[in-house]
Amino acid sequence: MHEVNAPIELFREWFRDAEASEVNDPNAMSIATTDADGLPDVRIVLLKGFDADGFVFYTNSRSQKGRELAGNMRAAGALHWKSLRRQVRFRGPVEHVTDAEADAYFASRARDSRIGAWASLQSQPLADRTELEAAVARETARFGEGEVPRPPHWLGYRVRPVYVEFWTEKPFRLHDRLIFTREKPEGEWDRKRFYP
């Protein structure tokens, strides 16, 4: 294994295995952020890209996670593949992806999903479902048959890992834990095994 990008290369292998074995959403991952008081918050999002620079997901920057990230651009993530008895954890500082990256990904989404990004006031109180349906109808009419551009508040986030853990289930809870750490996202990786 090449040490320069060893955790990403290993992640790529594991992710390929997960795509072949997981029934639903092998890219589903938990993302944890913290609020202004330091209280952790976690939710499931979809991993939409990864490379040597980090792990990418997209969301409305006005959502709870978007607001929490605006206040503390650090996050932790985890992917669990039950069929493989494996999980990967990572954490690090967060940066926005470029507008070009966000635009390209947004354009690849289904048209109804793009309209939904305009219609939803994500993480805001909703009186009832008809309010959301009316917003979707309004935005559908507004865009007509034309292109649906990316809303300015719909952004991509890249977690630049300084910690990546590869966990494999073993008998009697003597699990295998392979840990990669570095002091900063541009640093060299250090590789160790931890007790389960």
BATIBA-713904 format. One record per residue: chain; x, y, z of N, C-alpha, C, O in turn; residue number from 1; residue in three letters. Coordinates in pm, whole numbers. Layout:
N
NODE  mol     n.x     n.y     n.z    ca.x    ca.y    ca.z     c.x     c.y     c.z     o.x     o.y     o.z  seq  type
NODE    A       X       Y       Z       X       Y       Z       X       Y       Z       X       Y       Z  NUM   ALA
...
This chain:
196
NODE  mol     n.x     n.y     n.z    ca.x    ca.y    ca.z     c.x     c.y     c.z     o.x     o.y     o.z  seq  type
NODE    A      86    -119       0       0       0       0      89     124       0     185     130      77    1   MET
NODE    A      59     221     -84     136     345     -89      97     431      31     -21     457      53    2   HIS
NODE    A     196     476     106     167     547     229     115     689     208      46     742     295    3   GLU
NODE    A     147     752      92     106     891      71     -45     907      83     -92     993     157    4   VAL
NODE    A    -120     826      12    -266     833      16    -324     700      65    -435     663      26    5   ASN
NODE    A    -250     631     150    -291     497     191    -435     488     240    -506     397     199    6   ALA
NODE    A    -482     580     328    -620     563     375    -723     581     264    -825     512     264    7   PRO
NODE    A    -699     670     171    -796     690      62    -793     572     -34    -897     531     -85    8   ILE
NODE    A    -676     518     -59    -668     400    -145    -739     281     -82    -811     208    -150    9   GLU
NODE    A    -719     263      48    -789     155     118    -939     181     121   -1019      90     101   10   LEU
NODE    A    -978     307     145   -1119     340     144   -1181     309       7   -1292     256       0   11   PHE
NODE    A   -1110     341     -99   -1161     313    -234   -1188     164    -252   -1290     126    -311   12   ARG
NODE    A   -1099      78    -202   -1118     -67    -211   -1241    -110    -130   -1325    -186    -178   13   GLU
NODE    A   -1250     -59      -7   -1362     -95      78   -1494     -44      21   -1595    -114      26   14   TRP
NODE    A   -1493      77     -35   -1615     133     -91   -1660      50    -212   -1780      28    -230   15   PHE
NODE    A   -1567       6    -294   -1600     -79    -408   -1666    -208    -359   -1764    -254    -417   16   ARG
NODE    A   -1611    -266    -252   -1671    -387    -194   -1813    -358    -144   -1904    -438    -164   17   ASP
NODE    A   -1831    -242     -80   -1963    -206     -27   -2064    -185    -139   -2179    -226    -127   18   ALA
NODE    A   -2021    -123    -248   -2113    -105    -362   -2161    -239    -417   -2273    -248    -467   19   GLU
NODE    A   -2077    -341    -407   -2114    -474    -457   -2199    -553    -359   -2269    -646    -399   20   ALA
NODE    A   -2193    -518    -229   -2260    -603    -130   -2377    -538     -57   -2468    -608     -13   21   SER
NODE    A   -2376    -406     -42   -2482    -340      34   -2610    -330     -49   -2605    -294    -166   22   GLU
NODE    A   -2722    -363      12   -2850    -360     -59   -2892    -217     -90   -2936    -188    -201   23   VAL
NODE    A   -2878    -128       7   -2921      11      -9   -2811     108      32   -2746      90     135   24   ASN
NODE    A   -2790     209     -50   -2707     324     -16   -2573     290      51   -2554     320     169   25   ASP
NODE    A   -2480     230     -22   -2348     206      36   -2276     335      71   -2177     334     144   26   PRO
NODE    A   -2325     448      18   -2264     578      46   -2332     653     160   -2301     770     183   27   ASN
NODE    A   -2424     588     232   -2487     652     348   -2386     665     460   -2319     568     495   28   ALA
NODE    A   -2375     784     516   -2279     804     623   -2336     899     728   -2418     985     698   29   MET
NODE    A   -2292     879     850   -2326     970     958   -2228    1086     953   -2108    1067     934   30   SER
NODE    A   -2280    1207     972   -2195    1326     984   -2229    1392    1116   -2345    1423    1143   31   ILE
NODE    A   -2127    1414    1197   -2145    1479    1327   -2085    1619    1324   -1974    1641    1274   32   ALA
NODE    A   -2161    1712    1378   -2118    1851    1392   -2147    1891    1537   -2198    1810    1614   33   THR
NODE    A   -2114    2015    1573   -2147    2063    1707   -2216    2199    1696   -2189    2277    1605   34   THR
NODE    A   -2306    2224    1791   -2374    2354    1792   -2288    2457    1866   -2176    2427    1907   35   ASP
NODE    A   -2341    2577    1883   -2265    2687    1945   -2225    2656    2089   -2128    2712    2140   36   ALA
NODE    A   -2299    2566    2156   -2266    2528    2293   -2174    2406    2300   -2140    2359    2409   37   ASP
NODE    A   -2134    2354    2183   -2048    2237    2180   -2123    2106    2189   -2061    2000    2199   38   GLY
NODE    A   -2258    2111    2185   -2337    1988    2192   -2330    1917    2057   -2363    1977    1955   39   LEU
NODE    A   -2288    1790    2054   -2279    1718    1926   -2416    1693    1865   -2516    1682    1935   40   PRO
NODE    A   -2416    1683    1734   -2537    1654    1657   -2495    1562    1544   -2389    1582    1484   41   ASP
NODE    A   -2576    1461    1513   -2539    1366    1408   -2660    1333    1323   -2772    1330    1373   42   VAL
NODE    A   -2637    1308    1195   -2743    1269    1102   -2683    1189     987   -2561    1190     968   43   ARG
NODE    A   -2767    1121     911   -2721    1045     795   -2732    1134     671   -2835    1197     646   44   ILE
NODE    A   -2624    1139     594   -2621    1207     465   -2561    1109     365   -2523     997     401   45   VAL
NODE    A   -2552    1150     239   -2491    1065     138   -2354    1118      98   -2339    1236      66   46   LEU
NODE    A   -2256    1030     101   -2123    1062      51   -2132    1076    -100   -2175     982    -168   47   LEU
NODE    A   -2094    1191    -153   -2107    1214    -297   -1975    1222    -370   -1972    1245    -491   48   LYS
NODE    A   -1866    1204    -299   -1736    1201    -362   -1627    1188    -258   -1646    1224    -142   49   GLY
NODE    A   -1514    1135    -301   -1398    1128    -213   -1274    1118    -299   -1275    1062    -409   50   PHE
NODE    A   -1167    1174    -246   -1036    1166    -311    -931    1200    -206    -962    1206     -87   51   ASP
NODE    A    -809    1224    -249    -700    1251    -155    -728    1375     -70    -669    1390      37   52   ALA
NODE    A    -817    1464    -117    -848    1586     -43    -955    1565      64    -966    1646     156   53   ASP
NODE    A   -1035    1458      54   -1133    1435     158   -1263    1375     109   -1273    1323      -3   54   GLY
NODE    A   -1364    1383     197   -1496    1322     177   -1600    1432     158   -1606    1525     238   55   PHE
NODE    A   -1680    1423      52   -1769    1532      12   -1916    1495      29   -1959    1385      -6   56   VAL
NODE    A   -1992    1590      84   -2138    1580      87   -2196    1718      58   -2124    1818      63   57   PHE
NODE    A   -2325    1723      29   -2392    1848      -7   -2513    1870      82   -2578    1775     126   58   TYR
NODE    A   -2541    1997     109   -2659    2029     189   -2694    2177     177   -2617    2257     124   59   THR
NODE    A   -2810    2210     227   -2854    2348     237   -2776    2413     351   -2780    2366     464   60   ASN
NODE    A   -2704    2521     322   -2623    2585     426   -2708    2651     534   -2657    2689     639   61   SER
NODE    A   -2840    2664     508   -2930    2720     609   -2988    2612     700   -3061    2642     795   62   ARG
NODE    A   -2957    2486     671   -3005    2375     753   -2931    2376     888   -2836    2453     908   63   SER
NODE    A   -2975    2291     977   -2910    2284    1108   -2762    2250    1092   -2677    2314    1154   64   GLN
NODE    A   -2730    2148    1010   -2590    2113     995   -2512    2223     925   -2395    2246     957   65   LYS
NODE    A   -2576    2291     829   -2510    2403     763   -2478    2516     858   -2369    2574     853   66   GLY
NODE    A   -2572    2547     946   -2549    2653    1045   -2442    2611    1146   -2358    2692    1186   67   ARG
NODE    A   -2446    2484    1186   -2345    2437    1280   -2207    2439    1217   -2109    2476    1282   68   GLU
NODE    A   -2198    2401    1091   -2069    2405    1023   -2020    2549    1005   -1900    2575    1014   69   LEU
NODE    A   -2111    2641     981   -2070    2781     967   -2003    2831    1096   -1912    2914    1091   70   ALA
NODE    A   -2048    2779    1209   -1991    2819    1338   -1868    2740    1378   -1789    2787    1460   71   GLY
NODE    A   -1851    2622    1322   -1737    2536    1356   -1711    2445    1238   -1774    2340    1224   72   ASN
NODE    A   -1618    2484    1153   -1591    2408    1031   -1504    2285    1060   -1392    2271    1011   73   MET
NODE    A   -1561    2196    1143   -1501    2067    1174   -1614    1965    1180   -1725    1996    1221   74   ARG
NODE    A   -1583    1842    1140   -1686    1738    1142   -1622    1601    1155   -1502    1584    1134   75   ALA
NODE    A   -1705    1506    1191   -1665    1365    1195   -1768    1286    1117   -1886    1321    1114   76   ALA
NODE    A   -1723    1180    1053   -1814    1098     975   -1789     950     999   -1682     911    1047   77   GLY
NODE    A   -1889     869     965   -1875     724     976   -1963     657     872   -2076     698     849   78   ALA
NODE    A   -1909     554     810   -1985     468     720   -1981     328     779   -1875     280     819   79   LEU
NODE    A   -2098     263     784   -2106     127     838   -2166      37     732   -2275      63     681   80   HIS
NODE    A   -2092     -69     698   -2140    -165     599   -2165    -297     668   -2073    -378     686   81   TRP
NODE    A   -2290    -318     708   -2326    -436     787   -2296    -565     713   -2252    -663     773   82   LYS
NODE    A   -2319    -566     581   -2297    -688     503   -2150    -730     504   -2119    -848     490   83   SER
NODE    A   -2060    -635     522   -1917    -662     521   -1858    -670     662   -1742    -708     679   84   LEU
NODE    A   -1939    -632     762   -1889    -625     899   -1770    -529     909   -1669    -557     972   85   ARG
NODE    A   -1789    -412     842   -1683    -311     839   -1743    -173     864   -1860    -147     838   86   ARG
NODE    A   -1658     -86     916   -1694      55     922   -1568     140     906   -1456      96     934   87   GLN
NODE    A   -1589     262     860   -1482     359     846   -1526     485     919   -1638     533     900   88   VAL
NODE    A   -1436     537    1003   -1462     664    1071   -1356     763    1026   -1242     726     998   89   ARG
NODE    A   -1395     890    1021   -1298     994     987   -1339    1124    1054   -1454    1142    1092   90   PHE
NODE    A   -1242    1215    1069   -1272    1346    1124   -1165    1444    1079   -1052    1407    1046   91   ARG
NODE    A   -1205    1572    1077   -1111    1673    1036   -1179    1806    1010   -1300    1819    1027   92   GLY
NODE    A   -1100    1905     969   -1158    2034     932   -1240    2021     804   -1221    1927     727   93   PRO
NODE    A   -1330    2116     784   -1421    2114     670   -1397    2239     585   -1371    2347     638   94   VAL
NODE    A   -1407    2222     455   -1401    2335     363   -1514    2322     263   -1568    2212     244   95   GLU
NODE    A   -1551    2432     199   -1651    2426      92   -1586    2374     -36   -1470    2405     -64   96   HIS
NODE    A   -1660    2297    -112   -1611    2261    -245   -1624    2386    -333   -1690    2482    -294   97   VAL
NODE    A   -1565    2385    -449   -1575    2500    -539   -1717    2512    -593   -1793    2415    -595   98   THR
NODE    A   -1751    2632    -638   -1882    2651    -701   -1897    2560    -822   -2005    2507    -846   99   ASP
NODE    A   -1789    2542    -897   -1796    2456   -1016   -1829    2312    -978   -1908    2247   -1045  100   ALA
NODE    A   -1768    2263    -869   -1799    2127    -823   -1944    2116    -779   -2013    2020    -813  101   GLU
NODE    A   -1989    2215    -702   -2128    2213    -652   -2226    2223    -768   -2327    2153    -769  102   ALA
NODE    A   -2197    2311    -865   -2285    2325    -981   -2294    2194   -1059   -2403    2153   -1099  103   ASP
NODE    A   -2179    2130   -1081   -2178    2006   -1159   -2257    1897   -1088   -2335    1826   -1151  104   ALA
NODE    A   -2239    1883    -956   -2314    1781    -886   -2464    1814    -885   -2548    1727    -908  105   TYR
NODE    A   -2498    1941    -859   -2639    1980    -855   -2707    1950    -988   -2820    1901    -991  106   PHE
NODE    A   -2638    1978   -1098   -2695    1954   -1232   -2718    1806   -1258   -2800    1770   -1342  107   ALA
NODE    A   -2645    1718   -1186   -2662    1574   -1207   -2782    1518   -1133   -2822    1403   -1157  108   SER
NODE    A   -2841    1594   -1044   -2954    1547    -965   -3082    1545   -1049   -3093    1618   -1148  109   ARG
NODE    A   -3177    1463   -1009   -3307    1461   -1076   -3370    1600   -1067   -3352    1671    -969  110   ALA
NODE    A   -3444    1637   -1171   -3505    1771   -1177   -3592    1798   -1053   -3586    1907    -996  111   ARG
NODE    A   -3672    1699   -1011   -3758    1719    -895   -3676    1744    -768   -3718    1819    -681  112   ASP
NODE    A   -3559    1680    -758   -3472    1704    -642   -3416    1845    -646   -3400    1909    -542  113   SER
NODE    A   -3384    1894    -766   -3334    2031    -779   -3442    2131    -741   -3414    2230    -673  114   ARG
NODE    A   -3564    2106    -783   -3676    2194    -746   -3697    2188    -594   -3723    2290    -530  115   ILE
NODE    A   -3688    2069    -538   -3703    2053    -394   -3602    2133    -313   -3632    2182    -204  116   GLY
NODE    A   -3480    2147    -368   -3377    2225    -300   -3417    2372    -290   -3381    2440    -194  117   ALA
NODE    A   -3492    2420    -387   -3543    2558    -382   -3664    2569    -290   -3681    2669    -221  118   TRP
NODE    A   -3749    2465    -289   -3875    2471    -217   -3861    2450     -66   -3938    2507      12  119   ALA
NODE    A   -3765    2370     -25   -3755    2333     117   -3678    2436     198   -3567    2475     163  120   SER
NODE    A   -3740    2480     305   -3671    2563     405   -3614    2468     509   -3662    2462     622  121   LEU
NODE    A   -3513    2393     470   -3461    2281     548   -3433    2320     693   -3370    2422     721  122   GLN
NODE    A   -3480    2236     783   -3463    2249     928   -3547    2360     990   -3529    2393    1107  123   SER
NODE    A   -3640    2419     913   -3731    2520     967   -3865    2454    1001   -3899    2351     942  124   GLN
NODE    A   -3942    2510    1094   -4072    2452    1127   -4166    2450    1005   -4166    2542     924  125   PRO
NODE    A   -4244    2343     993   -4338    2323     883   -4476    2298     944   -4496    2202    1018  126   LEU
NODE    A   -4572    2385     910   -4707    2374     968   -4771    2240     932   -4824    2171    1019  127   ALA
NODE    A   -4766    2204     805   -4815    2074     760   -4760    2046     621   -4701    2134     558  128   ASP
NODE    A   -4781    1926     575   -4723    1881     448   -4772    1963     329   -4699    1980     231  129   ARG
NODE    A   -4896    2014     336   -4948    2092     223   -4867    2219     200   -4860    2268      87  130   THR
NODE    A   -4807    2273     305   -4722    2392     291   -4600    2361     203   -4564    2441     117  131   GLU
NODE    A   -4539    2246     226   -4425    2204     144   -4470    2176       1   -4403    2217     -94  132   LEU
NODE    A   -4582    2106     -14   -4632    2075    -148   -4662    2202    -227   -4639    2207    -348  133   GLU
NODE    A   -4715    2304    -159   -4743    2432    -226   -4612    2498    -270   -4606    2557    -378  134   ALA
NODE    A   -4509    2490    -187   -4379    2548    -222   -4320    2477    -343   -4262    2541    -431  135   ALA
NODE    A   -4333    2345    -348   -4284    2268    -463   -4360    2309    -589   -4299    2329    -694  136   VAL
NODE    A   -4492    2322    -579   -4573    2364    -695   -4533    2504    -742   -4523    2530    -862  137   ALA
NODE    A   -4510    2594    -647   -4469    2731    -681   -4335    2733    -755   -4320    2801    -856  138   ARG
NODE    A   -4238    2657    -703   -4106    2654    -767   -4111    2582    -901   -4039    2619    -994  139   GLU
NODE    A   -4195    2479    -913   -4210    2409   -1041   -4264    2505   -1146   -4217    2506   -1260  140   THR
NODE    A   -4363    2585   -1108   -4419    2683   -1201   -4317    2791   -1234   -4309    2836   -1349  141   ALA
NODE    A   -4241    2833   -1137   -4142    2939   -1159   -4037    2897   -1262   -3998    2977   -1348  142   ARG
NODE    A   -3991    2773   -1253   -3888    2728   -1346   -3944    2676   -1477   -3873    2667   -1577  143   PHE
NODE    A   -4074    2641   -1477   -4135    2593   -1601   -4054    2480   -1661   -4018    2384   -1593  144   GLY
NODE    A   -4025    2492   -1791   -3945    2392   -1860   -3797    2429   -1862   -3715    2356   -1917  145   GLU
NODE    A   -3763    2542   -1801   -3625    2590   -1805   -3532    2516   -1710   -3572    2427   -1635  146   GLY
NODE    A   -3407    2557   -1717   -3304    2498   -1630   -3331    2535   -1484   -3382    2644   -1455  147   GLU
NODE    A   -3297    2445   -1393   -3310    2471   -1250   -3168    2488   -1195   -3098    2389   -1174  148   VAL
NODE    A   -3125    2612   -1171   -2988    2634   -1124   -2974    2598    -977   -3072    2580    -905  149   PRO
NODE    A   -2851    2589    -934   -2823    2560    -793   -2855    2683    -709   -2810    2793    -740  150   ARG
NODE    A   -2933    2665    -601   -2957    2778    -511   -2825    2823    -447   -2739    2740    -421  151   PRO
NODE    A   -2809    2951    -423   -2682    2999    -366   -2654    2944    -226   -2539    2941    -183  152   PRO
NODE    A   -2758    2901    -156   -2740    2847     -21   -2719    2695     -20   -2704    2636      87  153   HIS
NODE    A   -2717    2633    -136   -2699    2487    -146   -2552    2463    -178   -2506    2491    -289  154   TRP
NODE    A   -2477    2410     -79   -2332    2404     -90   -2278    2261     -73   -2346    2172     -23  155   LEU
NODE    A   -2155    2245    -118   -2083    2121     -96   -1980    2140      14   -1919    2246      25  156   GLY
NODE    A   -1961    2037      93   -1868    2040     205   -1770    1923     191   -1808    1811     159  157   TYR
NODE    A   -1643    1952     214   -1540    1850     208   -1475    1838     346   -1415    1933     397  158   ARG
NODE    A   -1487    1719     406   -1418    1692     531   -1276    1649     493   -1257    1549     424  159   VAL
NODE    A   -1177    1724     540   -1036    1697     509    -977    1619     626    -939    1678     727  160   ARG
NODE    A    -971    1489     615    -943    1407     733    -801    1421     788    -703    1432     714  161   PRO
NODE    A    -795    1421     920    -668    1409     991    -667    1277    1070    -568    1241    1133  162   VAL
NODE    A    -780    1206    1064    -796    1077    1132    -887     991    1046    -996    1034    1009  163   TYR
NODE    A    -842     871    1013    -927     775     941    -905     639    1007    -792     593    1022  164   VAL
NODE    A   -1016     576    1045   -1009     444    1110   -1084     342    1027   -1198     365     986  165   GLU
NODE    A   -1019     230    1002   -1080     116     933   -1102       7    1036   -1008     -45    1096  166   PHE
NODE    A   -1228     -27    1057   -1269    -122    1161   -1327    -246    1095   -1415    -236    1008  167   TRP
NODE    A   -1279    -362    1136   -1332    -488    1084   -1375    -574    1201   -1299    -594    1296  168   THR
NODE    A   -1498    -626    1194   -1548    -712    1301   -1471    -843    1303   -1445    -904    1198  169   GLU
NODE    A   -1434    -886    1422   -1367   -1014    1443   -1438   -1090    1554   -1510   -1029    1633  170   LYS
NODE    A   -1418   -1221    1562   -1486   -1299    1667   -1450   -1252    1808   -1341   -1202    1833  171   PRO
NODE    A   -1546   -1271    1897   -1529   -1242    2040   -1498   -1095    2067   -1433   -1061    2166  172   PHE
NODE    A   -1543   -1008    1979   -1523    -863    1991   -1376    -822    1992   -1340    -717    2044  173   ARG
NODE    A   -1292    -906    1934   -1150    -872    1920   -1129    -810    1781   -1053    -860    1699  174   LEU
NODE    A   -1199    -700    1760   -1204    -638    1628   -1069    -582    1584    -982    -555    1666  175   HIS
NODE    A   -1054    -567    1454    -932    -510    1398    -954    -361    1374   -1053    -321    1313  176   ASP
NODE    A    -862    -278    1424    -870    -133    1408    -740     -80    1351    -637     -80    1418  177   ARG
NODE    A    -745     -36    1227    -630      22    1159    -652     173    1153    -752     219    1096  178   LEU
NODE    A    -561     250    1211    -578     394    1228    -471     469    1150    -352     437    1157  179   ILE
NODE    A    -516     570    1075    -425     663    1008    -448     802    1068    -562     847    1077  180   PHE
NODE    A    -340     868    1109    -353    1003    1164    -246    1093    1103    -142    1046    1056  181   THR
NODE    A    -275    1221    1104    -177    1323    1064    -213    1452    1136    -327    1471    1177  182   ARG
NODE    A    -117    1539    1153    -141    1661    1230    -227    1762    1157    -303    1835    1220  183   GLU
NODE    A    -217    1767    1024    -296    1861     944    -329    1796     810    -263    1699     772  184   LYS
NODE    A    -429    1846     740    -472    1781     616    -363    1770     508    -374    1685     419  185   PRO
NODE    A    -261    1852     515    -154    1846     416     -39    1755     463      57    1735     389  186   GLU
NODE    A     -50    1702     585      60    1627     645      72    1484     596     -11    1435     519  187   GLY
NODE    A     177    1420     643     201    1279     612     122    1192     709     103    1227     825  188   GLU
NODE    A      76    1079     659      -2     988     742      89     901     829     194     855     785  189   TRP
NODE    A      46     879     952     108     784    1043       9     669    1058    -111     692    1074  190   ASP
NODE    A      56     548    1055     -32     430    1056      -5     346    1180     110     314    1212  191   ARG
NODE    A    -114     310    1251    -101     229    1372    -220     134    1381    -322     152    1315  192   LYS
NODE    A    -205      33    1464    -319     -52    1501    -352     -23    1646    -262      -2    1727  193   ARG
NODE    A    -481     -21    1678    -528       2    1814    -593    -125    1867    -645    -207    1791  194   PHE
NODE    A    -589    -138    1999    -667    -246    2061    -815    -223    2032    -859    -109    2015  195   TYR
NODE    A    -893    -330    2027   -1038    -314    2005   -1105    -255    2129   -1227    -234    2129  196   PRO
